[in-house]
Amino acid sequence: MSAPTIDLATFEALKATTGAEFALELLDTFLEEAPAMIGELHDSLAAKDADKFRRAAHSLKSNSNTFGALTLGAMARDLELGGLASVAEKGTQPLDALAQEYARVAAALTAIRNG
Amino acid sequence: MVESRIGAARLLVVDDNKVNRLLLMRSLELQGHSVAMAENGRVALETLRREPFDLLLLDMEMPEMDGFQVLEQLFADRQLRDIPVIVTSSLEGIANVVRCIELGAEDYLGKPVNPVLLKARINASLEKKRLRDQQKQLVRRFATPEVAQDLQDSGFSLGGKHVQAAAMFCDIRDFTALAETQDPEETIELLNTYYALMFDAISGHGGVVTVMMGDGLMAVFGAPLPLPDHCDAAVRAAQEMIELIDLFNLERQTVAKPQIRIGIGIASGEMVAGYAGTNERATYTCIGDTVNRASRLETHTKVAARSILIDGATRRQLSGDIPVESLGAVPFKGLAAAVDVWSVVAGVADPGSDDT
């Protein structure tokens, strides 16, 4: 990977401005919500629902950047801007890549959480 | 410090994403504000119509009703259009920012929202709202809420229109003589009470006070907004004014203050209503024969020793349950035709009896 999974400076800044305890709670919320967003990407791809696809990518982008998951954020941004059409021709490959990156993010954030 | 001048505000955060919602709420609560949340535009509008908020933080990309639709609905709603909106969004593209601002958003913050920037923007928006509220308050002190709203909607543009309405004049009998016998403070206090009572009765029946001068006032029923049964409304307001003055006199009697009497004249028909003046100073006024007739009738209450006098046109449109008594046709100075004068029997003691 060229970019780190989690940009620690971003996460530290989040902790500093909102309080460490709150930042960890928020992290838990993200870990609960993110799989549903990825699920929505799959569902909307299957249903060819472009609006829902864009919204799910948008949400994931926004939340990833909040926690410093910049690579995941950039991948989600590509999906948001490219839209359903850009993904449809490549099958589920872009979504699989995204899911793999999310797995790394989740592991890293869980390590931070328990660290 | 800027912070100390701006108190805690009630804010609504609208975002479909839970992490974003919680994060914004946390930042705002740390700044001392009280925060409510809505997960989409529809819920946000429902919440705004239910309880008052000082400021709205609005996400754009949302299911059910997105931020653009919320902005459109807000600014079409007279009750809600003055709530400042700060858009917080990670929508890409300058075109979206421009669209938000054009739809009336106060400001646009990209996500993730920088807390320092957020605080500065919120304080600036709240300060602007405070100034706007103050200005509105000021306009309301000089005009009624209806006129203030009409002024705001019309952009204070000068110009009149023909309306069907009832004009009312009212003043306190022998007020100058009364004022000479008492302290200036007492006179002002008496006037304040009098105006409070009269305003209450008049606006309670849909009328608008357009002129206050000394102890006299003019009100109109049916402008700037049409009023169904404006003759009934004006006459019932007049009856209530008399009743309120009677109650006020009872109060004055217990502290050995002299009694006050008022006379009211009402005429109805066509008149010209609108803003007249200059661009620097203008007032909402009604003019025309109808208005002159009402003024003459008010003056005539002293001669006729009656408290409420109305013209034939008002009498013709009146509900049957209001008792009236004909005083015949009376010629007035400056009016071409004699006026058919009727007295409304208010069921109160003849106010003219102690007139000098």
Chai-1 contact restraints between the chains, C-beta under 6 A:
chainA,res_idxA,chainB,res_idxB,connection_type,confidence,min_distance_angstrom,max_distance_angstrom,comment,restraint_id
A,T17,B,P115,contact,1.0,0.0,6.0,A-B,restraint_1
A,T18,B,R26,contact,1.0,0.0,6.0,A-B,restraint_2
A,F22,B,R26,contact,1.0,0.0,6.0,A-B,restraint_3
A,L26,B,L22,contact,1.0,0.0,6.0,A-B,restraint_4
A,T29,B,K18,contact,1.0,0.0,6.0,A-B,restraint_5
A,T29,B,V19,contact,1.0,0.0,6.0,A-B,restraint_6
A,F30,B,V19,contact,1.0,0.0,6.0,A-B,restraint_7
A,E33,B,K18,contact,1.0,0.0,6.0,A-B,restraint_8
A,R55,B,E61,contact,1.0,0.0,6.0,A-B,restraint_9
A,H58,B,E61,contact,1.0,0.0,6.0,A-B,restraint_10
A,S59,B,N17,contact,1.0,0.0,6.0,A-B,restraint_11
A,S62,B,S90,contact,1.0,0.0,6.0,A-B,restraint_12
A,S62,B,K111,contact,1.0,0.0,6.0,A-B,restraint_13
A,N63,B,V19,contact,1.0,0.0,6.0,A-B,restraint_14
A,N65,B,P112,contact,1.0,0.0,6.0,A-B,restraint_15
A,T66,B,P112,contact,1.0,0.0,6.0,A-B,restraint_16
